[in-house]
Amino acid sequence: MSSQLRFLFTAMLLASLSTLCAAGDKLAPNPSQTTYLLTNDDGVLHTYVSFYAAGGTQGSPTLTFSSDTNTQGTGIGGGYFAAPRLTMLPSASAQCVYASNAGSGDISGIDIPSGQLKGRFSASDTDVGDAFGIGIVQNASYLYAGYSGSNTIATFSVLAGCQLSFLGDTPAAGLNGGSPSGLALHGDILVVAYADGSIESFNVANGLPLSNNDAENSTGYVNAGSNFPEGVDITSDGHFAIFGDSSVSTTVEVSDISSGKLAPTVQYTIGGGLSTSVRSSFSAVGPGINSGALRLSPDESMIFMGNNDGGTVSAAFFNRQTGRVSGGCTSHKLAGFYNPWAFVGSVATRDNTGNGGVLYVAEYGFTGSYLGVLTINSNGVACSLMESSGSEVPDLLSDGLLSITVFPPRLF
């Protein structure tokens, strides 16, 4: 499922943004001093990566615009909710962030300490990402880019100085006509969700992905026909892949990947309690609408989900030993939902320890996008997600904010 919304800024807004961009480009983030939220300001005229400094107290967190970098590429102002359009090495030593540009079909490399653009890198002439975006993930050696228009995964070598070198393409298409949406990488396994009901994994031990021949329809899709895994995350030990479904209610599916390939998923629909088991599927009435974008907490005790069409975010408890999902909570509708912004995009935690402390939310808008800021409260049994008074932070450089991440990164 995707927003698939395209639009242009008005002349007045463009003029004001140009002033803001000029001012922002003179500033450079100082990652040694603070935590930054990074945004892919996907735009049909221009795309930026913006840096927001995290501040305030635990009970009253804030975000303050610090700087921006023009990627020199263009976006599409929309696309898959869950495709990760920003990536960096999951390490405290990360110095580069990469941003995908779906309109121009390339990847920009940015030096984090200086905020300087180091280059734009293209795949093959046949790689096209302007259908629903380009999802990107990386390790220390390779970056993988899922091109939604050509149904391919492009592989790049990661080089010094935030450089990339294109190596080759791998076909990647869903069983029901879908294209790469969510991607997650752990060790030698790359897991892909196609947003059409199907999922697949690839072996990347030799760099270029090789299909594990495990493409399958998820349990949620088989049982209901209306659950479409769109986002994915993988546990730090590589035992489980967790999928966020584009679905009427808040639904996640868990696959055991300890064998090196996907096992049939177990479906959980969040909302309190479990219903009768149906072919390894557990469900109950969920409070949110859609759950395509999801993120594990740093300690893997919780799963956070953007309720893309409902204007809320949800959380559930996760048992990293068994892979079971239980309980959970949902926020109130976030400030500004459907006026002026319309869809919840990806989510990210401020801290890379514990349950993450603070949850950031991408808020896709029609005349500029916004950032939600919520405090995470949990005792391991019950939880709440409380929106900060400083929430609904403007991200006016973006006419299609769907993807965010945090520096320093979560370490898996």
C-alpha positions in Angstrom: 0.0 0.0 0.0 1.3 3.5 -0.8 0.3 7.1 -0.5 1.2 7.6 -4.2 0.4 11.3 -3.8 2.3 13.8 -5.9 2.2 17.5 -5.7 4.1 20.8 -6.2 4.8 23.5 -3.7 3.2 26.9 -4.3 5.5 29.7 -5.5 5.2 31.4 -2.1 6.2 28.3 -0.2 9.1 27.6 -2.6 10.4 31.1 -2.0 10.3 30.6 1.8 11.9 27.2 1.6 14.7 28.5 -0.5 15.5 31.0 2.2 15.3 28.3 4.8 17.6 26.0 2.8 20.2 28.7 2.3 20.3 29.3 6.0 20.4 25.6 6.8 23.2 24.7 4.4 25.5 27.0 6.5 25.0 24.8 9.5 26.7 21.4 10.1 25.6 18.9 12.8 28.0 18.0 15.5 27.3 14.3 16.1 29.8 14.1 19.0 27.6 16.3 21.1 24.0 15.3 20.5 21.5 12.9 18.9 20.1 13.8 15.5 16.9 12.8 13.8 17.5 12.6 10.0 14.8 12.9 7.4 14.6 12.0 3.7 12.8 15.1 2.5 11.5 13.4 -0.6 10.4 16.1 -3.2 9.5 16.1 -6.8 11.6 19.3 -7.4 14.4 18.5 -4.9 15.3 16.2 -2.1 17.1 17.1 1.1 18.4 15.2 4.1 17.6 17.3 7.2 19.2 17.1 10.6 17.1 17.8 13.8 18.8 18.0 17.2 17.1 16.0 20.0 16.6 18.1 23.2 14.3 18.6 26.1 13.8 16.2 29.0 12.7 12.6 29.0 9.1 13.7 29.9 9.1 16.6 27.5 11.3 15.9 24.5 11.9 18.3 21.6 13.3 18.5 18.1 15.1 21.5 16.7 16.1 22.0 13.0 19.8 22.1 12.7 20.8 21.8 9.1 20.0 20.3 5.7 21.9 18.9 2.8 20.6 19.0 -0.8 21.0 15.4 -2.2 21.1 16.9 -5.8 18.5 14.3 -6.7 14.8 14.3 -7.0 12.1 12.2 -5.3 8.5 11.3 -6.1 6.6 12.9 -3.2 5.2 9.6 -2.0 5.4 5.9 -2.4 5.6 2.9 0.0 5.1 3.9 3.7 7.7 1.4 4.9 10.5 1.5 2.3 13.7 2.7 4.2 15.0 5.6 2.2 17.9 6.4 4.6 20.6 4.0 5.7 23.8 4.1 7.7 26.2 1.5 9.1 24.6 0.1 12.3 27.7 1.1 14.3 28.8 3.8 16.7 31.5 4.5 14.1 29.0 5.4 11.3 30.2 8.5 9.4 28.0 8.4 6.3 24.3 8.4 5.7 22.9 7.4 2.3 19.6 8.7 0.9 17.6 7.3 -2.0 16.3 9.6 -4.7 13.4 7.8 -6.4 12.7 10.4 -9.1 16.3 10.6 -10.4 16.9 6.9 -9.6 20.1 7.2 -7.6 21.6 7.2 -4.1 23.3 10.2 -2.4 26.2 9.8 0.1 26.5 12.4 2.8 29.2 12.9 5.4 27.5 13.1 8.8 30.1 15.2 10.7 30.3 17.9 8.0 26.8 17.5 6.5 28.5 17.6 3.0 27.2 15.8 0.0 30.0 13.4 -1.2 28.4 12.1 -4.4 25.4 10.7 -6.2 25.6 7.1 -7.4 23.5 5.4 -10.1 22.8 1.7 -10.7 22.2 0.4 -14.2 20.1 2.3 -16.8 17.3 -0.2 -16.4 16.9 0.3 -12.6 13.8 2.4 -12.0 12.5 3.5 -8.6 9.8 6.1 -9.4 6.9 3.7 -8.9 6.9 3.6 -5.1 10.4 4.6 -4.1 13.8 3.0 -3.5 14.4 1.2 -0.2 18.0 0.9 0.9 19.9 -1.1 3.6 23.6 -1.6 4.1 26.4 -3.4 6.0 30.1 -2.5 6.2 30.7 -3.8 2.7 27.6 -3.5 0.6 24.5 -1.3 0.1 21.3 -2.9 -1.3 18.7 -0.8 -3.1 15.2 -2.2 -4.0 14.0 -0.4 -7.1 10.2 -0.5 -7.2 9.8 0.4 -10.8 12.0 -2.3 -12.3 11.6 -5.0 -9.6 15.3 -5.2 -9.0 17.8 -5.1 -6.2 20.9 -3.2 -7.1 24.1 -4.0 -5.2 26.8 -1.4 -4.5 30.2 -1.7 -2.8 30.5 0.7 0.1 33.8 2.6 -0.3 35.7 5.2 1.8 34.5 8.8 1.8 30.8 7.9 1.6 31.3 6.6 -2.0 29.5 3.7 -3.7 30.3 1.6 -6.7 27.6 -0.3 -8.6 28.2 -4.1 -8.9 25.1 -5.6 -10.4 21.3 -6.3 -10.3 19.2 -9.1 -9.0 15.6 -9.7 -10.1 13.1 -9.2 -7.2 9.4 -9.4 -7.8 6.5 -10.5 -5.5 4.4 -13.5 -6.2 1.3 -11.3 -6.8 2.9 -8.5 -8.9 4.4 -6.5 -6.1 7.8 -4.8 -6.0 10.4 -4.4 -3.2 9.1 -2.3 -0.3 10.5 -3.2 3.1 14.1 -4.5 3.3 16.1 -5.7 6.3 19.6 -7.1 6.5 21.4 -9.3 9.0 24.5 -11.2 8.4 24.2 -13.2 5.2 20.4 -12.8 4.9 18.4 -10.0 3.2 14.7 -10.1 3.8 12.2 -8.4 1.4 8.5 -7.6 1.7 6.8 -6.9 -1.6 3.6 -5.2 -0.3 1.4 -7.7 -2.3 1.1 -10.4 0.3 4.4 -12.1 -0.5 7.8 -12.1 1.1 11.2 -13.5 0.2 14.8 -13.8 1.5 18.2 -13.7 -0.3 21.7 -14.9 0.6 24.2 -12.1 0.4 27.3 -14.0 1.5 29.0 -13.3 -1.8 27.7 -9.7 -2.2 25.1 -10.0 -4.9 21.8 -11.4 -3.5 21.0 -15.0 -4.4 17.4 -16.0 -3.7 16.9 -18.7 -1.1 13.9 -19.9 -3.2 11.6 -19.3 -0.2 9.2 -16.7 -1.8 5.8 -17.3 -0.1 2.6 -15.7 0.7 2.3 -14.7 4.3 -0.1 -16.3 6.7 -2.0 -13.1 7.1 -2.5 -12.8 3.3 -3.5 -16.5 3.0 -6.0 -16.3 5.8 -7.5 -12.9 5.1 -6.5 -11.9 1.6 -6.2 -8.3 2.8 -3.0 -8.4 4.8 0.1 -7.3 2.9 3.5 -7.3 4.6 5.1 -4.0 3.7 7.8 -3.3 6.3 10.3 -5.6 8.0 12.8 -5.7 10.8 15.2 -8.4 12.0 16.2 -9.3 15.6 19.8 -8.7 16.5 20.6 -12.4 16.7 19.1 -13.1 13.3 16.4 -15.5 14.7 13.3 -13.7 13.7 12.0 -11.4 10.9 9.1 -9.3 11.9 6.8 -7.9 9.2 4.4 -4.9 9.4 1.3 -5.4 7.4 -0.7 -3.0 5.3 -4.0 -4.1 6.8 -7.3 -2.8 8.2 -6.2 -3.4 11.8 -2.7 -3.3 13.4 -1.1 -6.6 12.3 2.4 -8.0 12.4 3.7 -11.3 11.3 6.8 -13.2 12.6 9.0 -15.6 10.6 11.7 -17.8 12.1 14.8 -17.3 9.9 17.3 -19.1 12.1 17.6 -21.7 9.3 18.9 -19.1 7.0 15.6 -18.7 5.1 12.0 -17.8 5.8 9.6 -20.1 7.7 5.8 -19.6 7.4 4.8 -16.5 9.3 2.8 -16.3 12.5 0.2 -13.5 12.4 -0.6 -11.3 15.4 -3.2 -8.6 15.3 -2.7 -6.1 18.1 -5.6 -5.2 20.4 -5.5 -7.2 23.6 -6.0 -10.9 23.9 -5.7 -13.7 21.4 -8.4 -15.4 19.5 -8.7 -19.0 18.4 -5.6 -20.2 16.6 -6.1 -20.7 12.8 -3.2 -22.4 11.1 -0.7 -20.8 13.4 -2.4 -17.4 13.2 -3.5 -15.4 16.3 -5.7 -12.4 15.9 -7.9 -10.0 17.8 -9.5 -6.6 17.1 -6.8 -4.1 16.6 -7.1 -0.4 17.5 -5.0 1.1 14.7 -5.5 1.3 11.0 -2.6 -0.2 8.9 0.8 -1.0 10.4 3.1 -1.1 7.3 6.0 0.7 8.9 7.5 -0.9 12.1 10.6 -0.8 14.2 12.0 -3.0 17.0 13.1 -1.2 20.2 16.8 -1.3 20.9 16.4 -4.0 23.7 13.9 -5.9 21.4 11.2 -5.9 24.1 8.8 -3.8 22.0 7.6 -3.4 18.4 6.6 0.1 17.3 4.2 0.5 14.4 3.0 3.5 12.4 -0.8 3.2 11.8 -0.4 4.8 8.4 -4.0 5.6 7.6 -5.2 6.1 11.2 -3.0 9.0 12.4 -1.8 7.0 15.4 1.2 4.8 16.4 1.0 1.5 18.2 3.3 -0.7 20.3 3.3 -4.3 21.2 5.5 -6.5 23.5 7.9 -8.9 21.8 9.6 -12.0 23.3 12.9 -12.2 21.5 13.4 -15.8 22.7 10.1 -17.2 21.4 9.1 -14.7 18.8 5.7 -14.2 20.4 3.9 -10.8 20.3 1.5 -9.8 23.0 -0.4 -6.9 24.6 0.4 -3.4 23.6 -1.0 0.1 23.4 -2.0 2.8 20.9 -1.5 6.5 21.0 -4.3 9.1 20.7 -4.6 10.6 17.2 -1.5 12.7 16.7 -1.8 16.5 16.5 -2.5 17.8 13.0 -3.8 14.5 11.6 -5.6 15.2 8.3 -5.1 18.9 8.9 -2.4 19.7 7.7 -0.8 16.2 7.3 -2.5 13.0 6.2 -0.4 9.8 6.7 1.9 8.3 9.3 5.2 7.2 7.8 8.1 5.4 9.4 9.0 5.5 13.1 12.4 5.6 14.9 13.5 5.7 18.6 15.7 8.4 19.9 17.9 6.2 22.2 19.8 3.1 21.1 19.4 1.5 24.5 16.4 0.2 26.4 13.0 0.7 24.9 14.2 3.7 23.0 12.8 6.4 25.4 11.3 8.6 22.7 9.5 7.7 19.5 9.8 9.9 16.4 7.1 9.7 13.7 7.2 10.8 10.1 4.0 12.7 9.2 3.3 12.9 5.5 1.6 16.2 4.5 0.2 18.0 1.5 1.8 21.4 1.9 4.8 20.4 3.9 5.3 17.4 6.2 5.8 17.2 10.0 7.5 15.1 12.7 5.7 13.6 15.7 7.4 13.3 19.1 6.1 10.8 21.7 7.4 9.6 25.0 7.5 5.8 25.5 6.3 4.5 28.9 6.4 0.8 29.7 6.7 -1.5 32.7 7.0 -4.6 30.5 3.3 -5.5 31.0 1.4 -2.3 30.1 2.5 0.7 28.0 1.5 4.1 26.8 2.7 6.4 24.0 2.2 10.1 25.0 2.6 12.9 22.5 4.9 15.7 23.5 3.7 19.3 23.7 6.5 20.0 21.3 5.3 17.6 18.7 4.2 18.3 15.2 7.5 19.8 14.3 7.4 21.3 10.7 9.5 19.6 8.0 8.7 22.1 5.3 11.5 21.0 3.0 9.5 17.8 2.2 6.5 17.3 0.1 6.5 13.6 0.9 8.2 12.8 4.2 7.9 9.0 4.8 11.4 7.9 6.0 13.4 8.9 9.0 16.3 7.5 11.0 18.4 8.5 14.1 22.1 9.2 14.5 23.8 7.5 16.5 22.1 4.5 15.0 20.5 1.5 16.7 23.3 -1.1 16.8 21.6 -3.8 14.8 
